[in-house]
Amino acid sequence: MTEQIEGIDTAVPPSGAGCVECDAGGGWWVHLRRCAQCGHIGCCDMSPNQHGTKHFESTGHPFIQSFEPGEEWFYNFENKEMYEGGPELAPPHAHPLDQPVPGPRGRVPADWQSHLH
């Protein structure tokens, strides 16, 4: 039996391959973060809209995991701690390998670096 951690649901798949709000509004992101409780995919705090943190602020879901290929770390918003590993969440574990960073293709402005936080 695996240990259950409050705020992490290992059975919930990610909401998609990109930031939910950026995709809905035609925006773009630098890196993606996955809510470990509900699967919401949001953009990182370097991104213009910081939807990953905004998701925590509106829901209270405490843990995110990187949704970047090859990264498995978690972050706890409540205690501001990072963890190099944790329970394995439902697949997929990252955005598609052919999705560029920043992304998505076709929506990133030429001067994207001037928009970073």
DSSP file with accessible surface (Angstrom, degrees, kcal/mol):
  #  RESIDUE AA STRUCTURE BP1 BP2  ACC     N-H-->O    O-->H-N    N-H-->O    O-->H-N    TCO  KAPPA ALPHA  PHI   PSI    X-CA   Y-CA   Z-CA
    1    1 A M              0   0  229      0, 0.0     2,-0.3     0, 0.0     3,-0.0   0.000 360.0 360.0 360.0 133.0    0.0    0.0    0.0
    2    2 A T        -     0   0  103      1,-0.1     2,-0.2    85,-0.0     0, 0.0  -0.633 360.0-101.3 -89.6 149.7    1.3    3.4   -0.9
    3    3 A E        -     0   0  162     -2,-0.3     2,-0.4     1,-0.1    -1,-0.1  -0.451  31.6-135.1 -69.7 133.7    1.2    6.3    1.5
    4    4 A Q        -     0   0  133     -2,-0.2     2,-0.5     5,-0.0     5,-0.1  -0.775  16.2-159.4 -89.6 133.3   -1.6    8.8    0.8
    5    5 A I    >   -     0   0   59     -2,-0.4     3,-2.1     3,-0.4     2,-0.1  -0.967  24.0-117.0-115.3 124.1   -0.6   12.5    1.0
    6    6 A E  T 3  S+     0   0  188     -2,-0.5     3,-0.1     1,-0.3    31,-0.0  -0.377 103.3  27.7 -60.2 128.0   -3.3   15.0    1.6
    7    7 A G  T 3  S+     0   0   10      1,-0.2    56,-0.5    -2,-0.1     2,-0.4   0.417 103.9  93.2  98.3   0.0   -3.4   17.3   -1.5
    8    8 A I    <   -     0   0   16     -3,-2.1     2,-0.5    29,-0.1    -3,-0.4  -0.992  47.2-176.7-128.3 125.6   -2.1   14.7   -3.9
    9    9 A D    >   -     0   0   72     27,-3.1     3,-1.0    -2,-0.4    81,-0.3  -0.939   5.8-169.8-120.4 105.8   -4.3   12.4   -6.0
   10   10 A T  T 3  S+     0   0   52     -2,-0.5    80,-0.5     1,-0.2    -1,-0.1   0.603  81.6  60.9 -72.9 -10.2   -2.2    9.9   -8.0
   11   11 A A  T 3  S+     0   0   76     78,-0.1    -1,-0.2    79,-0.1    78,-0.1   0.624  80.2  95.6 -92.3 -13.1   -5.2    8.7  -10.1
   12   12 A V    <   -     0   0   39     -3,-1.0    78,-0.4    24,-0.2    -3,-0.1  -0.655  67.0-142.1 -85.8 123.5   -6.2   12.1  -11.7
   13   13 A P        -     0   0   77      0, 0.0    -2,-0.1     0, 0.0    80,-0.1  -0.349  32.5 -86.4 -76.6 163.1   -4.7   12.6  -15.2
   14   14 A P        -     0   0   18      0, 0.0    26,-0.2     0, 0.0    25,-0.1  -0.312  33.8-119.5 -66.6 155.3   -3.4   16.0  -16.3
   15   15 A S  S    S-     0   0   65     24,-2.7     2,-0.3     1,-0.1    25,-0.1   0.610  75.8 -53.3 -73.3 -13.3   -6.0   18.4  -17.8
   16   16 A G        -     0   0   37     23,-0.3    -1,-0.1     1,-0.0     4,-0.1  -0.982  64.5 -68.9 166.1-165.1   -4.2   18.6  -21.2
   17   17 A A  S    S+     0   0   45     -2,-0.3     2,-0.3     2,-0.1    -1,-0.0   0.487 107.1  29.7 -97.1  -4.6   -0.9   19.3  -22.8
   18   18 A G  S    S-     0   0    2     23,-0.1    23,-0.2    77,-0.1     2,-0.2  -0.878 103.2 -58.6-145.1 175.7   -0.7   23.0  -22.1
   19   19 A C     >  -     0   0    0     -2,-0.3     4,-2.8     1,-0.1     5,-0.3  -0.424  44.6-142.5 -61.6 124.9   -1.8   25.7  -19.7
   20   20 A V  H  > S+     0   0   60     21,-2.6     4,-2.1     1,-0.2    -1,-0.1   0.931  97.6  39.8 -56.2 -51.4   -5.6   25.6  -19.5
   21   21 A E  H  > S+     0   0   71     20,-0.3     4,-2.0     2,-0.2     6,-0.3   0.889 115.4  50.5 -72.0 -39.6   -6.1   29.4  -19.2
   22   22 A C  H  >>S+     0   0    2      2,-0.2     5,-2.5     1,-0.2     4,-0.8   0.922 111.5  49.2 -63.8 -42.3   -3.4   30.3  -21.7
   23   23 A D  H ><5S+     0   0   71     -4,-2.8     3,-0.6     1,-0.2    -2,-0.2   0.921 111.6  49.3 -61.8 -41.8   -4.9   27.9  -24.3
   24   24 A A  H 3<5S+     0   0   92     -4,-2.1    -1,-0.2    -5,-0.3    -2,-0.2   0.850 119.6  37.2 -66.7 -32.5   -8.4   29.3  -23.7
   25   25 A G  H 3<5S-     0   0   69     -4,-2.0    -1,-0.2    -5,-0.1    -2,-0.2   0.337 113.0-108.6-104.1   5.6   -7.2   32.9  -24.1
   26   26 A G  T <<5S+     0   0   46     -4,-0.8    -3,-0.2    -3,-0.6    -4,-0.1   0.702  73.3 137.5  77.3  18.9   -4.6   32.4  -26.9
   27   27 A G      < -     0   0   17     -5,-2.5     2,-0.3    -6,-0.3    -1,-0.1  -0.078  42.4-133.4 -87.1-169.9   -1.7   33.1  -24.5
   28   28 A W        -     0   0   26     79,-0.0    21,-0.3   -10,-0.0     2,-0.3  -0.884  11.5-153.0-142.4 169.2    1.7   31.4  -24.2
   29   29 A W  B     -A  103   0A   3     74,-3.0    74,-2.0    -2,-0.3     3,-0.1  -0.916  19.1-144.3-142.2 165.4    3.9   30.0  -21.4
   30   30 A V  S    S-     0   0    5      1,-0.4     2,-0.3    -2,-0.3    -1,-0.2   0.866  86.3  -2.5 -93.6 -64.3    7.5   29.3  -20.5
   31   31 A H  S    S-     0   0   50     70,-0.1    13,-2.3    71,-0.1    -1,-0.4  -0.888  72.1-124.4-127.2 161.8    7.2   26.1  -18.4
   32   32 A L  E     -B   43   0B   0     -2,-0.3    35,-2.5    11,-0.2     2,-0.4  -0.825  16.0-164.1-112.6 147.0    4.2   24.1  -17.3
   33   33 A R  E     -BC  42  66B  38      9,-3.3     9,-2.9    -2,-0.3     2,-0.5  -0.973   9.4-146.5-128.4 142.4    3.2   23.0  -13.8
   34   34 A R  E     -BC  41  65B   1     31,-3.5    31,-2.4    -2,-0.4     2,-0.4  -0.920  17.1-127.0-113.9 127.9    0.7   20.3  -12.9
   35   35 A C  E  >  - C   0  64B   3      5,-2.8     4,-1.6    -2,-0.5    29,-0.2  -0.587  15.5-150.7 -69.1 125.5   -1.6   20.4   -9.9
   36   36 A A  T  4 S+     0   0    2     27,-2.5   -27,-3.1    -2,-0.4   -24,-0.2   0.579  90.7  48.3 -78.2  -6.3   -1.0   17.2   -8.0
   37   37 A Q  T  4 S+     0   0   69     26,-0.5    -1,-0.2   -29,-0.3   -25,-0.1   0.868 130.2   9.1 -98.7 -44.9   -4.6   17.2   -6.6
   38   38 A C  T  4 S-     0   0   52    -31,-0.1    -2,-0.2     2,-0.1   -30,-0.1   0.487  93.7-116.1-119.1  -5.9   -6.8   17.9   -9.6
   39   39 A G     <  +     0   0    1     -4,-1.6   -24,-2.7     1,-0.3   -23,-0.3   0.444  53.4 161.6  87.0  -0.7   -4.5   17.6  -12.7
   40   40 A H        -     0   0   20    -26,-0.2    -5,-2.8    -6,-0.1     2,-0.6  -0.300  31.2-144.1 -55.9 130.3   -4.9   21.3  -13.7
   41   41 A I  E     +B   34   0B   0    -23,-0.2   -21,-2.6    -7,-0.2   -20,-0.3  -0.890  29.3 166.6 -99.7 123.2   -2.0   22.3  -16.0
   42   42 A G  E     -B   33   0B   0     -9,-2.9    -9,-3.3    -2,-0.6     2,-0.2  -0.865  35.8 -98.8-130.3 165.4   -0.9   25.9  -15.5
   43   43 A C  E     -B   32   0B   0     -2,-0.3     9,-2.6   -11,-0.2    10,-0.5  -0.500  42.0-103.5 -86.2 157.6    2.0   28.0  -16.5
   44   44 A C    >   -     0   0    5    -13,-2.3     3,-1.1    -2,-0.2     6,-0.5  -0.112  33.5 -99.4 -74.3 172.8    5.0   28.8  -14.3
   45   45 A D  T 3  S+     0   0   81      1,-0.3    -1,-0.1     5,-0.1    72,-0.1   0.638 121.0  61.0 -72.9 -13.4    5.8   32.0  -12.4
   46   46 A M  T 3  S+     0   0   82     70,-0.1    71,-1.8   -15,-0.1    -1,-0.3   0.723  89.2  93.1 -78.0 -22.7    8.3   33.1  -15.1
   47   47 A S  S <  S-     0   0    0     -3,-1.1     3,-0.3    69,-0.2   -18,-0.1  -0.307  92.1-110.7 -69.8 155.2    5.4   33.1  -17.6
   48   48 A P  S    S+     0   0   32      0, 0.0    -1,-0.1     0, 0.0   -19,-0.1   0.844 113.5  32.1 -56.3 -35.8    3.4   36.2  -18.2
   49   49 A N  S    S-     0   0   63    -21,-0.3     5,-0.1    -5,-0.1    -4,-0.1   0.575  84.0-149.7-106.2 -11.3    0.2   35.0  -16.5
   50   50 A Q     >  +     0   0   55     -6,-0.5     4,-2.0    -3,-0.3     3,-0.2   0.852  29.0 166.7  49.6  47.0    1.5   32.7  -13.7
   51   51 A H  H  >  +     0   0   27      1,-0.2     4,-2.1    -7,-0.2    -7,-0.1   0.763  65.3  64.0 -69.1 -24.3   -1.6   30.5  -13.9
   52   52 A G  H  > S+     0   0    5     -9,-2.6     4,-1.7     2,-0.2    -1,-0.2   0.959 109.2  39.4 -62.1 -47.8   -0.1   27.7  -11.8
   53   53 A T  H  > S+     0   0   24    -10,-0.5     4,-2.6    -3,-0.2    -2,-0.2   0.904 113.3  55.4 -68.4 -39.6    0.2   29.9   -8.7
   54   54 A K  H  X S+     0   0   97     -4,-2.0     4,-2.0     1,-0.2    -1,-0.2   0.875 104.2  55.5 -62.2 -33.6   -3.2   31.5   -9.5
   55   55 A H  H  X S+     0   0   21     -4,-2.1     4,-2.1     2,-0.2     5,-0.4   0.941 108.8  46.8 -63.6 -46.0   -4.7   28.0   -9.5
   56   56 A F  H  X S+     0   0   46     -4,-1.7     4,-3.2     1,-0.2    -2,-0.2   0.936 111.2  52.4 -58.8 -46.2   -3.3   27.4   -6.0
   57   57 A E  H  < S+     0   0  138     -4,-2.6    -1,-0.2     1,-0.2    -2,-0.2   0.844 115.7  40.0 -61.3 -33.4   -4.6   30.8   -4.8
   58   58 A S  H  < S+     0   0   94     -4,-2.0    -1,-0.2    -5,-0.2    -2,-0.2   0.751 130.6  24.9 -89.0 -22.5   -8.1   30.1   -6.0
   59   59 A T  H  < S-     0   0   57     -4,-2.1    -3,-0.2    -5,-0.2    -2,-0.2   0.671  87.9-131.5-113.3 -26.7   -8.3   26.4   -5.0
   60   60 A G     <  +     0   0   37     -4,-3.2    -4,-0.2    -5,-0.4    -3,-0.1   0.512  49.1 155.2  81.0   4.8   -5.9   25.9   -2.1
   61   61 A H        -     0   0   38     -6,-0.4    -1,-0.3     1,-0.2    -2,-0.1  -0.545  30.0-159.0 -67.0 116.2   -4.5   22.8   -3.8
   62   62 A P        +     0   0   11      0, 0.0    15,-2.9     0, 0.0     2,-0.4   0.741  56.6  64.2 -80.0 -25.6   -1.1   22.8   -2.2
   63   63 A F  E     + D   0  76B  25    -56,-0.5   -27,-2.5    13,-0.2   -26,-0.5  -0.836  48.6 177.4-111.1 137.6    1.2   20.7   -4.5
   64   64 A I  E     -CD  35  75B  15     11,-2.2    11,-2.5    -2,-0.4     2,-0.4  -0.912  11.7-156.6-121.8 157.5    2.4   21.2   -8.0
   65   65 A Q  E     -CD  34  74B  14    -31,-2.4   -31,-3.5    -2,-0.3     9,-0.2  -0.970  32.2 -98.5-127.4 147.3    4.7   19.0  -10.0
   66   66 A S  E     -C   33   0B   0      7,-1.9   -33,-0.2    -2,-0.4     5,-0.0  -0.357  23.9-160.2 -58.5 142.5    6.8   20.1  -13.0
   67   67 A F        +     0   0    1    -35,-2.5    28,-2.0    27,-0.1   -34,-0.1  -0.116  56.2 114.0-114.5  30.6    5.1   19.1  -16.3
   68   68 A E  S >  S-     0   0   11     26,-0.2     3,-2.0   -36,-0.2    29,-0.1  -0.840  79.8 -94.7-101.2 140.9    8.4   19.3  -18.2
   69   69 A P  T 3  S+     0   0   48      0, 0.0     3,-0.1     0, 0.0    -2,-0.1  -0.260 108.6  12.6 -55.9 133.1   10.0   16.2  -19.7
   70   70 A G  T 3  S+     0   0   85      1,-0.2     2,-0.5     2,-0.0    24,-0.1   0.429 100.9 111.0  82.4  -1.1   12.6   14.7  -17.4
   71   71 A E    <   +     0   0   76     -3,-2.0    -1,-0.2    22,-0.1    -3,-0.1  -0.919  31.3 167.7-109.9 132.4   11.6   16.7  -14.3
   72   72 A E        +     0   0  138     -2,-0.5    -1,-0.1    12,-0.2    -2,-0.0   0.291  32.2 128.9-122.4   6.7    9.9   15.0  -11.4
   73   73 A W        -     0   0   39     -8,-0.1    -7,-1.9     1,-0.0     2,-0.3  -0.258  40.6-152.5 -70.8 153.8   10.1   17.6   -8.6
   74   74 A F  E     -DE  65  83B   4      9,-2.5     9,-2.6    11,-0.2     2,-0.4  -0.862   1.9-154.5-116.3 156.9    7.1   18.8   -6.5
   75   75 A Y  E     -DE  64  82B  57    -11,-2.5   -11,-2.2    -2,-0.3     2,-0.6  -0.998   6.4-148.8-133.5 137.0    6.6   22.1   -4.8
   76   76 A N  E  >> -DE  63  81B  11      5,-2.8     4,-1.4    -2,-0.4     5,-0.8  -0.923   4.0-165.1-106.2 112.6    4.4   22.8   -1.8
   77   77 A F  T  45S+     0   0   18    -15,-2.9    -1,-0.1    -2,-0.6   -14,-0.1   0.815  85.0  59.5 -64.1 -32.9    2.9   26.3   -1.9
   78   78 A E  T  45S+     0   0  132    -16,-0.3    -1,-0.2     1,-0.2   -15,-0.1   0.914 123.0  18.1 -68.0 -44.6    1.9   26.1    1.8
   79   79 A N  T  45S-     0   0   68      2,-0.1    -1,-0.2   -17,-0.1    -2,-0.2   0.391  99.5-125.9-107.9   2.3    5.4   25.6    3.2
   80   80 A K  T  <5 +     0   0  152     -4,-1.4     2,-0.4     1,-0.2    -3,-0.2   0.820  60.3 143.6  58.9  37.0    7.3   26.8    0.2
   81   81 A E  E   < -E   76   0B  97     -5,-0.8    -5,-2.8     2,-0.0     2,-0.3  -0.844  41.3-145.2-109.9 145.3    9.4   23.6    0.0
   82   82 A M  E     -E   75   0B 100     -2,-0.4     2,-0.4    -7,-0.2    -7,-0.2  -0.820   9.4-159.7-104.0 149.0   10.6   21.7   -3.0
   83   83 A Y  E     -E   74   0B  75     -9,-2.6    -9,-2.5    -2,-0.3    -2,-0.0  -0.996  15.6-145.7-130.5 131.3   10.9   17.9   -3.2
   84   84 A E  S    S+     0   0  154     -2,-0.4     2,-0.3   -11,-0.2   -12,-0.2   0.562  82.3   1.3 -74.9  -8.3   13.0   16.1   -5.7
   85   85 A G        +     0   0   36    -11,-0.1   -11,-0.2     3,-0.0   -12,-0.0  -0.936  63.6 155.2-160.2-177.4   10.6   13.2   -5.9
   86   86 A G        -     0   0   53     -2,-0.3     3,-0.0   -13,-0.1   -13,-0.0  -0.972  53.8 -22.1 170.8-166.9    7.3   12.0   -4.7
   87   87 A P        -     0   0   37      0, 0.0     2,-0.5     0, 0.0   -83,-0.0  -0.281  68.8-106.6 -64.6 149.0    4.4    9.7   -5.6
   88   88 A E        -     0   0  149     -3,-0.0     2,-0.1     1,-0.0   -16,-0.0  -0.673  36.1-147.3 -79.7 123.0    4.0    8.9   -9.3
   89   89 A L        -     0   0    4     -2,-0.5   -79,-0.1     1,-0.2   -78,-0.1  -0.424  32.8 -78.0 -84.0 164.9    1.0   10.7  -10.8
   90   90 A A  S    S-     0   0   17    -80,-0.5    -1,-0.2   -78,-0.4   -79,-0.1  -0.278  74.7 -62.0 -60.8 143.8   -1.2    9.4  -13.5
   91   91 A P  S    S+     0   0   88      0, 0.0     2,-0.1     0, 0.0    -1,-0.1  -0.314 103.2  60.9 -71.6 161.9    0.3    9.7  -17.0
   92   92 A P        -     0   0   77      0, 0.0     3,-0.1     0, 0.0    -2,-0.0   0.570  58.5-170.9 -75.3 157.8    1.3   11.5  -19.1
   93   93 A H        +     0   0   75     -2,-0.1     2,-0.3     1,-0.1   -22,-0.1   0.452  65.8  15.5 -96.7  -3.9    4.0   13.0  -16.9
   94   94 A A  S    S-     0   0   22    -25,-0.1   -26,-0.2   -24,-0.1     3,-0.1  -0.975  88.0 -83.8-159.2 165.1    5.0   15.8  -19.2
   95   95 A H  S    S-     0   0    9    -28,-2.0   -77,-0.1    -2,-0.3   -78,-0.1  -0.268  71.7 -69.2 -66.9 163.5    3.9   17.8  -22.2
   96   96 A P    >   -     0   0   55      0, 0.0     3,-1.8     0, 0.0    -1,-0.2  -0.241  41.6-124.8 -57.2 142.2    4.6   16.3  -25.6
   97   97 A L  T 3  S+     0   0  151      1,-0.3    -2,-0.1    -3,-0.1   -29,-0.0   0.789 109.6  57.4 -60.0 -28.8    8.3   16.2  -26.5
   98   98 A D  T 3  S+     0   0  119      2,-0.1    -1,-0.3     0, 0.0    -3,-0.0   0.491  81.5 102.3 -84.6   0.4    7.7   18.1  -29.7
   99   99 A Q  S <  S-     0   0   30     -3,-1.8     4,-0.1     5,-0.1    -4,-0.1  -0.721  74.6-128.7 -83.4 122.0    6.1   21.0  -27.9
  100  100 A P        -     0   0   39      0, 0.0    -2,-0.1     0, 0.0    -1,-0.1  -0.218  19.1-102.6 -71.9 161.5    8.6   23.9  -27.7
  101  101 A V  S    S+     0   0   67      2,-0.1     2,-0.2     1,-0.1   -71,-0.1  -0.994 114.0  32.5-123.4 118.1    9.7   25.8  -24.6
  102  102 A P  S    S-     0   0   18      0, 0.0   -72,-0.2     0, 0.0     6,-0.1   0.655 119.4 -89.7 -69.4 167.9    8.4   28.4  -24.5
  103  103 A G  B     +A   29   0A   0    -74,-2.0   -74,-3.0    -2,-0.2     2,-0.1  -0.850  65.0   7.7-147.7-179.0    5.3   27.3  -26.1
  104  104 A P  S >> S-     0   0   20      0, 0.0     3,-2.0     0, 0.0     4,-0.6   0.595  72.5-109.6 -84.2 164.8    3.1   26.6  -27.8
  105  105 A R  T 34 S+     0   0  174      1,-0.2    -2,-0.1     2,-0.2    -6,-0.0  -0.208 101.5  21.8 -53.1 133.9    4.4   26.9  -31.3
  106  106 A G  T 34 S+     0   0   82      2,-0.1    -1,-0.2     1,-0.1    -3,-0.1   0.288 113.7  68.2  92.7 -12.3    2.9   29.9  -33.1
  107  107 A R  T <4  +     0   0   83     -3,-2.0    -2,-0.2     2,-0.1    -4,-0.1   0.472  69.1 100.7-117.2  -4.1    1.9   31.9  -30.1
  108  108 A V  S  < S-     0   0   41     -4,-0.6    -2,-0.1    -6,-0.1     4,-0.1  -0.721  72.1-127.8 -86.6 122.9    5.2   32.9  -28.5
  109  109 A P    >   -     0   0   39      0, 0.0     3,-1.6     0, 0.0     4,-0.1  -0.314  16.8-117.7 -68.7 154.1    6.1   36.5  -29.4
  110  110 A A  T 3  S+     0   0  109      1,-0.3     3,-0.3     2,-0.1    -2,-0.0   0.835 117.2  48.3 -59.6 -33.0    9.5   37.3  -30.9
  111  111 A D  T >  S+     0   0   89      1,-0.2     3,-2.0     2,-0.1     4,-0.3  -0.038  72.4 137.2 -98.8  34.0   10.4   39.4  -27.9
  112  112 A W  G X   +     0   0   69     -3,-1.6     3,-2.0     1,-0.3     4,-0.2   0.806  61.8  64.3 -53.0 -34.2    9.2   36.8  -25.3
  113  113 A Q  G >  S+     0   0  139     -3,-0.3     3,-1.0     1,-0.3    -1,-0.3   0.799  94.4  60.4 -65.7 -25.3   12.2   37.3  -23.0
  114  114 A S  G <  S+     0   0   86     -3,-2.0    -1,-0.3     1,-0.2    -2,-0.2   0.573 100.9  56.6 -77.6  -5.1   11.0   40.9  -22.3
  115  115 A H  G <  S+     0   0   80     -3,-2.0    -1,-0.2    -4,-0.3    -2,-0.2   0.352  81.6 117.3-103.7   2.3    7.7   39.5  -20.9
  116  116 A L    <         0   0   59     -3,-1.0   -69,-0.2    -4,-0.2   -70,-0.1  -0.379 360.0 360.0 -75.7 151.1    9.3   37.2  -18.2
  117  117 A H              0   0  132    -71,-1.8    -1,-0.1   -72,-0.1    -2,-0.1  -0.705 360.0 360.0 -97.1 360.0    8.7   37.6  -14.5
